[in-house]
Amino acid sequence: MRFAIFGAALAAVLFSLSPALAAGPFGDWAAIVVAGDWHAHSGAPSEVFDNARRDIATDLARIGFPPANIVQFSVRPERYPDTTPRRADGQTIATALWDLSNRTSGGCLAYFTSHGSTDGIVMGEGVLPPDRMNRMISNACGDRPTVVIVAACFSGVFVPALAAPNRMVLTAARPDRTSFGCGEQDRYTFFDTCMLQSLPNAGDFPDLAKQVIGCVAAREKKDGIRYPSEPQLSIGASVQLPQWK
């Protein structure tokens, strides 16, 4: 009888623990996943960015991000009622990240996938430049541990603006190089493919970044690409990122 009472009391204590503790290392993190365009490099319609947006969000949930703390964005949200993304524009994204940060106290993750230029990343009919992305993330996340991943051509332009002691920044290309794999028939870009392939095998975000960089290099070498994209990685001196396995 005493064991039954003790067991019931222990269960009550465990049940009363915060959802963040129950959900694991990312239980109190905020995450946004953004598809910024719906065109292939040819200008024809393509699902390549929304495919990645949907599946990256799914994999973040698998490693411990609560689905309620993951907000997705698309420039054509009406096409995807199953994943209920919000409309991808700078102000909507900034407001959503701010709201998420106000109801979480852990870190932040921001994943952007789209076309890019030396001016920034394509976001609908406009371009989100590095300084504006930095303000968005700084305002919402402050000095919390933060991971920012920008999957776009020329996305290395974001590293100087985003790099900080509390952040890990990973981009799909050097500031002066394109990335690859955004044709009409592609399911994902090369970088997003490597991200999805590497997530199950990685144990934390620095490990994930190194696996993705190696995967992209191998894919581009296999395809005989003359000027490889050379993804860029910046890890802040004081950033502390959880492990998920």
C-alpha positions as a printed Julia matrix, in Angstrom:
245×3 Matrix{Float64}:
  0.0    0.0     0.0
  2.82   2.36    0.94
  4.49   1.66   -2.41
  1.28   2.5    -4.24
  0.96   5.8    -2.34
  4.6    6.63   -3.02
  4.17   5.8    -6.71
  1.09   7.98   -6.99
  2.89  10.85   -5.25
  5.88  10.52   -7.57
  3.63  10.49  -10.6
  1.94  13.66   -9.37
  5.29  15.38   -8.97
  6.41  14.36  -12.45
  3.11  15.49  -13.92
  3.49  18.86  -12.24
  6.88  19.52  -13.85
  6.86  22.28  -16.45
  6.14  21.3   -20.07
  9.63  22.56  -20.94
 11.27  19.97  -18.68
  8.96  17.23  -19.86
  9.66  18.0   -23.52
 13.44  17.81  -23.31
 16.26  20.21  -24.14
 14.22  22.33  -26.59
 11.0   22.33  -24.59
 11.14  26.08  -23.99
 12.72  27.15  -27.29
 11.03  29.25  -29.98
 11.42  28.26  -33.65
 10.41  29.78  -36.96
 10.76  28.07  -40.35
 10.32  30.31  -43.39
  9.86  29.54  -47.11
 10.42  32.87  -48.82
  9.57  32.11  -52.44
  7.64  29.71  -54.68
  9.65  29.89  -57.89
 12.41  27.76  -59.35
 15.56  29.47  -60.61
 13.91  29.5   -64.03
 10.96  31.51  -62.72
  8.56  28.57  -63.08
  6.47  27.48  -60.08
  8.22  25.15  -57.65
  7.44  23.54  -54.3
 11.12  23.27  -53.39
 11.14  25.82  -50.55
  7.77  24.87  -49.08
  8.75  21.2   -49.13
 11.77  22.07  -46.99
  9.77  24.37  -44.74
  7.26  21.63  -43.95
  9.81  18.84  -43.44
 12.33  20.89  -41.45
  9.51  21.85  -39.06
  8.55  18.18  -38.74
 12.12  17.19  -37.94
 12.49  19.97  -35.36
  9.49  18.49  -33.56
 11.14  15.06  -33.71
 14.24  16.32  -31.9
 12.21  17.93  -29.15
 10.82  21.3   -30.22
  7.18  21.47  -29.09
  4.98  21.88  -32.19
  3.18  24.77  -30.48
  6.51  26.63  -30.38
  7.24  26.16  -34.11
  5.69  28.72  -36.46
  5.9   28.17  -40.22
  5.72  30.82  -42.96
  5.0   30.62  -46.68
  4.37  33.18  -49.39
  1.37  31.04  -50.43
 -0.03  29.89  -47.08
 -3.49  29.24  -48.49
 -2.09  26.26  -50.42
 -0.98  24.42  -47.28
 -3.87  24.13  -44.82
 -2.36  20.93  -43.42
  0.62  22.82  -41.96
 -1.15  26.17  -41.36
  1.77  28.45  -42.23
  1.45  32.19  -41.82
  2.16  34.62  -44.64
  5.88  35.18  -45.12
  6.67  38.87  -44.94
  9.19  40.65  -42.77
  6.78  42.28  -40.35
  4.64  39.19  -39.84
  7.73  37.08  -39.17
  9.15  39.65  -36.74
  5.85  39.87  -34.83
  5.47  36.09  -34.61
  9.03  35.63  -33.34
  8.47  38.37  -30.77
  5.27  36.69  -29.58
  7.01  33.29  -29.4
  9.88  34.74  -27.38
  7.43  36.26  -24.9
  5.94  32.86  -24.08
  9.22  30.93  -24.01
 12.37  31.49  -22.01
 14.83  29.18  -23.76
 16.7   29.73  -27.01
 15.61  30.7   -30.51
 15.94  28.98  -33.86
 15.28  30.69  -37.2
 15.44  28.74  -40.48
 15.02  30.58  -43.79
 14.99  28.92  -47.21
 14.55  30.91  -50.42
 16.41  32.49  -53.29
 19.06  35.0   -52.41
 21.26  37.79  -53.71
 24.12  39.86  -52.38
 21.43  42.17  -50.95
 19.73  39.48  -48.84
 17.17  36.71  -49.04
 14.05  36.83  -51.23
 10.89  37.22  -49.17
  7.81  37.28  -51.37
  8.03  40.29  -53.68
 10.87  41.87  -51.73
 14.22  41.12  -50.13
 14.97  40.7   -46.43
 18.45  42.21  -45.92
 20.95  41.09  -43.28
 20.59  44.14  -41.04
 16.82  43.78  -40.86
 17.05  40.06  -40.09
 19.52  40.85  -37.34
 17.18  43.46  -35.8
 14.29  41.0   -35.95
 16.24  38.31  -34.13
 17.94  40.65  -31.67
 14.65  42.29  -30.67
 12.94  38.96  -30.03
 15.76  36.77  -28.73
 18.24  39.17  -27.15
 21.13  37.3   -25.53
 19.42  33.89  -25.54
 21.24  31.03  -27.28
 20.21  31.34  -30.92
 20.64  29.29  -34.08
 20.11  31.02  -37.44
 20.21  29.02  -40.66
 19.91  30.78  -44.03
 19.55  28.5   -47.05
 19.94  30.7   -50.12
 22.38  31.79  -52.8
 24.95  34.34  -51.56
 23.69  33.79  -47.99
 27.16  34.25  -46.57
 26.33  37.97  -46.66
 24.32  37.35  -43.49
 27.24  36.15  -41.38
 28.81  39.54  -40.51
 25.43  41.0   -39.5
 24.21  37.98  -37.52
 27.39  36.68  -35.86
 27.37  37.18  -32.08
 28.78  35.43  -28.99
 25.41  33.81  -28.23
 24.65  32.64  -31.78
 25.43  29.9   -34.23
 24.95  31.03  -37.84
 24.99  28.59  -40.77
 24.51  29.69  -44.37
 24.18  27.7   -47.57
 26.85  29.6   -49.5
 29.7   32.06  -49.42
 28.82  35.76  -49.88
 29.93  35.53  -53.52
 28.66  32.07  -54.47
 25.35  30.56  -55.48
 23.86  27.45  -53.94
 22.15  24.74  -55.96
 19.08  22.58  -56.41
 16.13  24.94  -56.86
 14.73  23.67  -60.16
 11.09  23.01  -60.95
 11.47  19.27  -60.42
 13.71  19.38  -57.35
 12.15  18.28  -54.09
 14.64  20.25  -52.0
 17.72  22.37  -52.61
 21.07  20.65  -52.11
 21.51  22.4   -48.75
 18.02  21.57  -47.48
 18.45  17.97  -48.63
 21.66  17.7   -46.63
 20.0   19.29  -43.61
 17.19  16.73  -43.66
 19.59  13.83  -44.25
 21.96  14.92  -41.47
 19.47  15.76  -38.7
 18.78  12.12  -37.71
 22.5   11.41  -37.35
 23.61  14.58  -35.56
 23.65  15.11  -31.83
 23.68  18.9   -31.6
 23.66  21.92  -33.91
 27.45  22.33  -34.32
 27.66  18.64  -35.24
 24.72  19.08  -37.61
 26.4   22.06  -39.3
 29.61  20.13  -39.91
 27.7   17.18  -41.36
 25.67  19.47  -43.64
 28.79  21.26  -44.9
 30.42  17.92  -45.71
 27.26  16.62  -47.36
 26.9   19.7   -49.59
 30.56  19.51  -50.64
 30.21  15.83  -51.54
 27.03  16.42  -53.56
 28.52  19.33  -55.49
 31.71  17.38  -56.2
 29.66  14.43  -57.47
 27.77  16.77  -59.8
 30.99  18.35  -61.08
 30.08  21.86  -59.97
 32.94  24.18  -60.9
 32.35  26.83  -58.24
 31.05  25.09  -55.1
 28.79  27.01  -52.74
 31.01  26.6   -49.65
 28.49  26.95  -46.78
 29.64  29.26  -43.99
 29.55  28.58  -40.24
 29.99  30.98  -37.31
 29.8   29.7   -33.73
 29.82  32.33  -31.0
 32.35  32.01  -28.2
 29.73  31.79  -25.45
 26.82  30.04  -27.15
 25.61  26.95  -25.28
 23.41  24.69  -27.37
 21.56  21.59  -26.13
 22.19  18.1   -27.38
 19.28  15.99  -28.55
 21.03  12.65  -28.48
